[in-house]
Amino acid sequence: MEVNKKGILKRIAGPVVTAVNFDAHMYDVVRVGNEQLMGEVIKISGDNVIIQVYEDTSGIRPGEPVENTGLPLAVELGPGLLTSIYDGIQRPLEVLVEKMGNFIERGVSAPGLDHDKKWEFKPLKSVGDEVSGGTIIGEVQETNIVHKILVPPFTTSTKIKEIKSGSYTIDEIVCVLENGTELTMMQKWPVRLPRPVTQKLNPNVPLITGLRILDGLFPVAKGGTAAIPGPFGSGKTVTQQSLAKWSDAEIVVYIGCGERGNEMTEVLTEFPELEDPKTGKPLMERTVLIANTSNMPVAAREASVYTGITIAEYFRDMGYDVSLMADSTSRWAEAMREISSRLEEMPGEEGYPAYLAARLSEFYERAGCVNTLNKDSGSITVIGAVSPPGGDFSEPVTQNTLRIVKCFWALDAKLSQRRHFPAINWLNSYSLYLNSLSSYYDENVSPEWNPLRSWAMEVLQKEAELQEIVQLVGSDALPDAEQVTIEVARMLREIFLQQNAYDAVDTYCDHEKQLALLQAIRQYADLATGAQKAGVMTPQIIALKAKNDLPQIKFIRDYKSELEQVRANMEAEFAKLREAA
């Protein structure tokens, strides 16, 4: 029976069009109209095939042809991904600019990878070796990252018949298996299908971010999920850029999903200039950027998230730790809402589709620390920014995200107005990875780490309770012990939680320095309590000069001798106060 792959347009409603008189399957990619606009089948109702078009549909009309490719939306995976900047459906923006200038025209397609460039392939397997889906057969040096060439998943176990080293394009055959399978350095993968793994593991190693409030109070594990909700101007993008630059993930995938053009421009201009602190080379050498701004077609916005997570899974399968930044999932949800309304589906809360929670879960579930098919371990840490309208955390996207992620970094407009950055509210934020990471901190940082973290959170929570009284009657009306608590909390906020992303030293703070700062603040708190018991007046304790030198330690690279001196000075000053009392 012959399959009819050509149909005609019947109805057009913005990015959602209806075609008739042809055969299609769900999620088939189709070419719409005389201009061959790219679209995807999202619903089949009797003879009507409903398609979401990834490009502007202005000017097309009923009666124009529709052609089915018979293939799902897929991305090209292979050497050349790193340093690339794509749109939501993996068209390289640099190639599009060369073809048509700064304004993208409709119906233009470009392959995701360069099919003419030659790469030096180095085999890691020999003739006669047994391989199966996910096995690494060779490698290519791509930037400073070694790109591992994988046997496509679902390939049955067999032996290598022929494998050769040399310089090849991604389309040339580098390996032939005994069952006749010919392998190139590129594979295609449908974006909506998660790449298979052997086993999901419990995340028990932290993603070290260099941000004190995150590493110290609300850590995320490698392979974990985190959300950064916050209103406009509270610092979501700067926080995500800091995470991209400083986190100890080996590969970064940054998805600008429906963000404003000027913010995305900032990312596109800054990332190529940022220096990778680990190698001294440009950060772009281990980064893939996906740019889908708010004025681009909404259907492509939905696809961009799947494109990004599929690329991340590919690098995870090589055994790398990947961090994926989605900025922002709210814009993705808004795209779903618009498509859903054009499909005339029953709306859920605030007009979002009823399947909003399921789609968000589907996306975040693709994060994880795993054993790959090659028996390596790799991870994807997904950090999604959420932009609730008016900073309202009770809206559906934030609430549904909260139910899924295990790490919640709540940005606060009031903190950003007070110039406290990162503006993460320590009372509203939380991490559910603390128990699984506690043994890591005991073994790799210090047995003091977990008790100090708990103590710091207690002090900050106590301060929040006391602030209501302070605002009514002033801090002088508090009992002496609680006046000291207020002072210690202020030190924690200003010395430990505040961090300058634009200072060469303070932008990154390792665990050792974080521990040293917490120990110094705890030392002051303990000495202050001891001095109070010895009869020293509270104003004298708060006016101690030595502690005023602590904030400067953040900005000193070789801080240890300076910090020791500050701590010794505190001891000496308290000793004098106790003697005088």
C-alpha positions in Angstrom: 0.0 0.0 0.0 1.4 3.3 -1.0 1.7 6.0 1.7 0.5 9.4 0.7 3.0 11.9 2.0 1.5 15.0 0.4 -1.5 16.9 1.6 -3.0 20.4 1.4 -3.6 23.1 4.0 -7.2 23.5 5.2 -7.0 25.9 8.1 -4.5 28.3 9.6 -4.6 29.7 13.2 -1.2 31.4 13.8 1.5 28.8 14.3 -1.1 26.0 14.4 -2.3 24.8 10.9 -4.5 21.9 9.8 -3.8 19.8 6.7 -5.9 17.0 5.0 -5.5 14.3 2.4 -2.2 12.8 3.6 -0.8 10.1 6.0 1.1 11.2 9.1 2.2 10.0 12.5 2.4 11.9 15.8 5.5 14.1 15.9 6.4 13.7 12.2 8.3 16.7 10.8 6.5 18.2 7.8 7.1 21.0 5.3 4.3 23.5 5.1 3.2 25.7 2.2 5.1 26.9 -0.9 7.9 28.3 1.3 8.5 24.8 2.9 8.1 26.0 6.5 9.2 23.5 9.1 6.5 22.1 11.3 5.6 19.1 13.5 2.4 17.0 13.8 1.0 17.4 17.3 -2.6 16.1 16.9 -4.5 13.8 14.5 -8.3 14.0 14.5 -9.9 11.8 11.8 -8.7 13.2 8.4 -7.4 16.4 10.0 -3.7 16.5 10.8 -2.9 19.4 13.1 0.7 20.8 12.8 2.6 23.4 14.9 4.8 25.4 12.6 8.3 26.5 13.9 8.3 29.6 11.8 6.1 32.6 11.1 3.0 31.6 9.1 2.1 35.1 7.9 1.0 35.0 4.2 0.4 31.3 3.8 -3.2 30.3 2.8 -5.5 27.3 2.5 -4.8 25.1 -0.5 -1.0 25.3 -0.3 0.8 21.9 -0.2 2.1 20.1 2.9 4.8 17.4 2.6 5.6 14.8 5.3 9.2 13.9 5.8 8.2 10.8 7.8 10.8 11.5 10.4 10.4 13.0 14.0 12.1 16.2 15.0 15.7 15.1 15.6 19.1 16.7 16.3 22.5 16.0 14.7 25.0 14.8 17.4 28.7 14.7 16.7 31.9 16.7 16.6 31.2 20.4 16.1 28.5 20.9 18.8 30.8 22.7 21.2 31.2 26.5 20.6 28.0 26.4 18.4 25.1 28.8 18.8 21.8 27.4 17.6 18.2 28.5 17.4 15.4 26.3 18.9 15.4 23.7 16.1 19.3 23.4 15.9 19.9 25.7 13.0 23.3 27.3 13.5 22.8 31.1 13.8 26.2 31.8 12.3 25.3 29.8 9.1 21.9 31.6 8.9 23.6 35.0 9.2 26.0 34.1 6.3 23.0 33.0 4.2 20.6 35.9 4.7 22.1 38.5 7.1 20.9 39.5 10.5 17.2 38.9 9.8 16.2 35.2 9.5 13.9 34.6 6.6 11.3 31.8 6.5 11.8 28.3 5.0 15.5 28.4 5.4 17.1 25.2 6.7 20.7 24.5 7.7 22.3 21.3 9.1 23.2 21.4 12.8 26.8 20.3 12.2 29.4 21.2 9.6 29.4 18.3 7.1 32.4 19.5 5.2 34.9 19.9 8.1 37.4 17.1 8.6 38.1 15.8 12.1 41.0 13.6 13.2 39.5 10.3 14.4 41.6 8.2 16.8 40.2 4.6 17.3 40.0 3.2 20.8 38.8 -0.2 19.7 40.4 -2.7 17.3 39.2 -5.2 14.8 37.5 -8.2 16.6 36.5 -6.2 19.7 32.9 -6.7 20.8 30.8 -3.5 20.8 27.1 -2.7 21.4 24.9 0.4 21.8 26.7 3.2 23.8 30.3 1.7 23.4 33.0 4.3 22.8 34.9 3.3 19.7 37.1 6.3 19.2 37.7 10.0 20.0 38.1 13.4 18.4 39.9 16.3 20.0 37.2 19.0 19.9 38.4 22.3 21.5 39.9 21.3 24.9 37.2 18.6 25.3 37.8 15.1 24.0 34.7 14.2 21.9 34.0 10.5 22.3 32.5 8.7 19.3 29.7 6.4 20.4 28.0 3.4 18.9 24.3 4.5 18.5 22.0 3.2 21.3 19.9 0.1 20.5 22.8 -1.3 18.3 22.9 -5.1 19.0 26.1 -6.6 20.4 28.5 -7.6 17.6 32.2 -7.4 16.7 34.2 -4.8 14.7 35.0 -5.9 11.2 36.9 -2.8 10.2 38.0 0.5 11.9 40.4 3.1 10.7 42.1 6.2 12.0 42.6 9.4 10.0 40.9 12.6 9.0 37.2 12.3 8.1 34.0 14.3 7.8 31.1 13.4 10.1 29.4 11.6 7.1 32.3 9.3 6.2 32.4 5.7 7.5 35.0 5.2 10.2 33.9 1.7 11.5 32.1 -1.3 10.0 30.6 -4.0 12.2 30.3 -7.7 11.4 26.5 -7.4 11.1 27.0 -4.9 8.3 26.3 -1.7 10.3 28.4 1.2 9.1 29.3 3.8 11.7 30.1 7.5 11.1 31.0 10.1 13.6 27.5 11.6 13.6 24.2 10.2 14.8 20.7 11.6 14.7 18.4 11.4 17.7 14.7 12.3 18.2 14.5 15.1 20.7 11.4 13.9 22.6 12.9 10.4 23.2 15.2 10.3 26.3 18.5 8.5 25.5 18.8 5.2 27.3 21.0 4.5 30.3 21.9 1.4 32.3 20.9 2.7 35.7 20.0 5.9 37.5 22.1 6.5 40.6 21.4 8.5 43.8 23.2 11.9 43.4 25.7 12.1 46.3 28.4 14.6 45.0 27.6 18.3 45.1 27.8 20.5 42.0 30.4 23.0 43.3 29.2 26.4 42.1 31.6 28.8 43.9 28.6 30.8 45.2 28.7 30.7 49.0 24.9 30.8 49.6 24.4 27.8 47.2 27.4 25.7 48.2 27.1 26.6 51.9 23.3 26.6 52.6 21.4 25.2 49.6 23.7 22.8 47.6 22.5 21.0 44.5 23.9 17.5 43.7 25.5 16.6 40.3 22.6 15.0 38.5 20.1 17.0 40.5 17.4 19.5 39.6 17.1 23.1 40.8 14.8 26.1 40.1 15.6 29.8 40.3 12.3 31.7 40.4 12.4 35.5 40.7 10.8 38.7 39.4 12.3 40.9 36.7 15.7 42.4 37.6 16.4 40.2 40.6 19.4 38.6 39.0 18.3 35.2 37.5 20.5 35.6 34.4 23.6 36.8 36.2 23.2 33.9 38.7 22.9 31.4 35.8 25.9 32.9 34.0 27.9 32.6 37.2 26.8 28.9 37.5 27.8 28.3 33.8 31.2 29.9 34.4 32.2 28.5 37.7 30.4 25.3 38.4 32.6 22.2 38.1 30.5 20.6 35.3 32.6 19.8 32.3 30.0 20.8 29.6 27.5 23.6 29.8 24.3 23.7 27.7 22.6 27.2 28.0 19.1 27.5 26.6 17.7 31.0 26.2 14.1 30.0 26.0 11.9 33.0 25.1 14.1 35.5 26.9 14.2 39.2 25.8 16.4 39.9 22.9 18.7 42.2 24.8 19.3 39.6 27.5 20.1 37.0 24.9 22.4 39.4 23.1 24.3 39.9 26.4 24.8 36.1 26.7 25.8 35.8 23.1 28.4 38.6 23.3 29.7 37.8 26.8 30.1 34.0 26.7 32.6 33.9 23.8 34.7 36.5 25.8 34.5 34.7 29.2 37.6 32.9 30.2 37.3 29.4 31.5 38.9 29.5 34.9 40.0 25.8 34.6 41.8 26.1 31.3 42.3 29.8 30.7 40.7 29.4 27.3 37.3 30.8 26.2 34.4 29.4 28.1 32.6 28.8 24.8 35.0 25.9 24.1 32.9 23.7 26.5 29.5 25.4 25.9 26.6 24.9 23.6 24.2 27.9 23.3 20.6 27.7 22.2 19.1 31.1 21.5 15.3 31.4 21.1 14.2 34.9 21.9 10.7 36.1 22.8 10.0 37.5 19.3 10.8 34.2 17.6 7.9 31.8 16.8 6.4 30.2 19.9 6.5 26.7 18.6 10.2 26.7 18.2 10.4 27.9 21.9 8.9 24.6 23.0 11.3 22.6 20.8 14.4 24.5 22.1 14.1 22.9 25.6 14.0 19.4 24.1 16.9 20.2 21.7 19.0 21.3 24.6 18.3 18.3 26.9 19.1 15.9 24.0 22.5 17.5 23.4 23.1 17.4 27.2 22.3 13.6 27.2 24.7 13.0 24.4 27.6 14.5 26.3 26.4 12.6 29.5 26.6 9.4 27.5 30.3 10.1 27.0 30.8 10.1 30.8 30.8 13.9 31.3 29.1 15.9 34.0 26.8 18.4 32.2 25.0 21.4 33.6 22.0 22.6 31.7 20.6 26.1 32.2 17.1 26.7 31.0 16.3 30.5 31.0 13.3 30.5 31.4 10.8 27.6 31.7 8.0 30.2 32.2 8.4 31.3 28.6 8.3 27.7 27.5 5.1 27.2 29.5 3.6 30.3 27.9 4.4 28.8 24.4 2.5 25.6 25.5 -0.4 27.8 26.6 -0.6 29.6 23.3 -0.4 26.4 21.3 -3.0 24.8 23.6 -5.4 27.6 23.1 -5.1 27.5 19.3 -5.8 23.8 19.5 -9.0 24.7 21.5 -8.0 22.4 24.4 -9.7 22.7 27.7 -7.6 25.2 29.7 -6.3 24.5 33.2 -5.3 27.0 35.9 -4.6 30.5 34.5 -5.1 29.2 31.0 -2.2 26.8 31.0 -2.9 23.4 29.5 -3.9 20.6 31.9 -0.7 18.7 31.0 1.6 21.5 32.2 2.8 19.5 35.3 3.4 16.4 33.2 5.5 18.3 30.6 7.6 20.0 33.3 8.1 16.6 35.0 9.1 15.0 31.7 11.8 17.6 31.2 13.2 17.6 34.7 13.2 13.8 34.9 15.8 13.7 32.1 18.3 15.1 34.6 20.2 12.5 36.7 23.4 10.9 37.7 23.6 7.6 35.7 25.6 4.6 34.6 25.8 5.0 30.8 25.5 2.1 28.3 29.3 2.1 28.3 29.4 1.5 32.1 30.8 5.0 32.7 29.1 7.4 35.1 27.8 10.7 33.8 25.3 13.4 35.0 23.0 16.1 33.8 22.2 18.8 36.4 19.2 20.8 35.2 18.8 24.4 36.6 15.7 26.1 35.4 14.9 29.8 35.8 11.3 30.6 36.4 9.9 34.1 35.7 6.6 34.4 37.6 4.5 37.4 36.5 4.9 40.1 39.2 7.1 37.8 41.3 4.1 35.8 42.4 5.4 32.3 43.4 1.8 31.0 43.8 1.3 30.9 40.0 1.1 27.5 38.3 4.5 27.2 36.6 6.4 28.0 39.9 4.1 25.7 42.0 4.4 22.8 39.6 8.2 23.3 39.3 8.4 23.3 43.1 6.7 19.9 43.3 9.4 18.4 40.9 12.7 20.0 41.7 14.7 19.2 44.9 16.5 22.5 45.1 14.7 25.8 45.3 16.7 29.1 45.1 14.1 31.9 45.6 15.2 35.3 44.3 13.8 38.3 46.2 13.2 41.7 44.6 13.6 43.4 48.0 17.1 42.0 48.5 18.1 43.1 45.0 16.7 46.6 45.8 19.0 46.7 48.9 21.9 45.7 46.6 22.3 42.3 48.3 23.5 39.9 45.6 23.0 37.1 44.8 19.5 38.1 45.9 18.5 34.6 47.1 16.2 34.6 50.0 17.6 32.2 52.6 14.3 31.9 54.4 12.2 30.8 51.3 14.9 28.6 49.7 15.7 25.0 50.4 17.7 22.0 49.3 16.6 18.4 49.7 20.1 17.1 48.9 21.5 17.9 52.3 21.3 14.4 53.8 22.7 12.6 50.7 25.6 15.1 50.5 26.5 15.2 54.2 29.0 12.3 54.0 30.7 14.0 51.1 31.3 17.1 53.1 32.5 15.1 56.1 35.1 13.3 54.0 36.1 15.9 51.5 35.7 19.3 53.3 35.6 19.0 57.1 33.5 17.3 59.8 32.7 20.8 60.9 30.9 21.7 57.7 27.5 20.3 58.4 27.2 21.5 62.0 28.4 25.0 60.9 25.8 25.1 58.1 23.0 24.1 60.6 24.2 26.8 63.1 24.3 29.5 60.4 20.7 28.7 59.3 19.5 28.7 62.9 21.0 32.2 63.4 19.4 33.6 60.2 16.0 32.2 61.1 16.3 33.5 64.7 17.1 37.0 63.2 14.0 36.9 61.0 11.9 36.2 64.1 13.6 39.1 66.0 13.3 41.6 63.2 9.6 42.0 63.9 10.4 43.2 67.4 13.3 45.3 66.2 11.0 47.2 63.8 8.6 48.0 66.5 10.8 49.0 69.4 14.4 49.0 68.1 17.3 46.6 68.7 18.3 48.3 72.0 15.1 46.9 73.6 16.2 43.3 73.0 17.9 41.2 75.7 21.7 41.2 75.5 22.0 37.7 74.0 19.6 38.5 71.2 21.4 41.7 70.4 24.5 39.6 69.7 22.4 37.2 67.6 21.3 40.1 65.4 25.0 41.2 65.0 26.1 37.7 64.2 23.3 37.3 61.6 24.4 40.7 60.1 27.9 39.3 59.7 26.6 36.1 58.1 24.6 38.2 55.6 27.3 40.7 54.7 30.4 38.5 54.9 29.2 35.1 53.9 26.0 35.4 51.8 26.8 38.6 49.9 29.1 38.0 46.9 30.4 40.2 44.1 30.0 38.4 40.8 32.1 41.1 39.1 35.1 41.0 41.5 38.0 38.9 40.2 38.5 37.2 43.6 35.1 37.2 45.2 33.3 35.9 42.1 34.3 32.3 43.1 34.8 31.0 46.6 35.9 27.4 47.2 34.8 25.1 50.0 38.0 25.7 52.0 37.5 29.5 52.0 33.8 29.2 52.8 34.6 27.0 55.8 37.2 29.4 57.0 34.8 32.4 56.9 32.1 30.4 58.7 34.6 29.3 61.4 35.7 33.0 61.9 32.1 34.2 62.3 31.3 31.2 64.7 34.4 32.1 66.7 33.1 35.7 67.2 29.7 34.3 68.2 31.3 31.9 70.8 33.7 34.6 72.2 30.8 37.1 72.4 28.7 34.6 74.4 31.6 33.9 76.7 32.2 37.6 77.2 28.6 38.2 78.1 28.8 35.5 80.8 31.9 37.2 82.1 30.0 40.5 82.5 31.2 42.4 79.4 28.6 45.0 78.2 26.9 44.2 74.9 27.7 47.5 73.2 31.4 46.8 73.8 31.0 43.3 72.2 29.3 44.7 69.1 31.8 47.6 68.8 34.8 45.1 68.6 37.2 46.5 66.0 38.9 43.2 64.9 35.7 41.8 63.3 35.4 44.8 61.0 38.4 43.4 59.1 36.6 40.1 58.3 34.6 41.4 55.2 37.9 42.3 53.4 39.0 38.6 53.6 36.5 37.9 50.7 38.5 40.0 48.3 42.0 38.6 49.1 43.3 35.7 47.1 45.9 34.4 49.5 43.7 35.0 52.6 44.9 32.5 55.1 47.6 34.5 57.0 45.3 37.6 57.0 42.4 35.6 58.4 44.6 34.1 61.1 45.7 37.6 62.1 42.1 38.8 62.3 41.1 35.8 64.4 44.1 36.3 66.7 43.1 40.0 67.1 39.6 39.0 68.0 40.9 36.7 70.7 43.1 39.4 72.1 40.4 42.1 72.1 37.9 39.8 73.9 40.6 38.8 76.4 41.1 42.5 77.2 37.3 43.0 77.6 37.0 40.1 79.9 39.9 41.4 82.1 38.4 44.8 82.2 35.0 43.4 83.3 
